[in-house]
Amino acid sequence: MKSTLKKQFILSDQFIRQMADLLCLSMATNTNIGDHFRLIKVEESQMPGMEGKLVLTEEYVNQYNKHIVELTAEMEKQAEALKNSSAEA
């Protein structure tokens, strides 16, 4: 008889924290949270004691961090432009 048991996974603290960060990012940038969630890439942890937990892939973390650096640079650029235009007024 074929087993009907399905493998179950638990969300890691890292994954849960990322979801919270994405919610904040979505509110701060007025973007759709679903668009951010669709980009998440996860895998089952291979670390001892973390079996069955979903963690973010290294590729996703690197891509997300790059995006945040670019976003921060753009925000700083816009803040400086605003500061300069206020000083000229």
Secondary structure, DSSP 8 states (H G I E B T S, - for coil): ---------EE-HHHHHHHHHHHHHHHHHT--HHHHHHT--EEE--STT-TTEEEE-HHHHHHHHHHHHHHHHHHHHHHHHHHHHHHH-
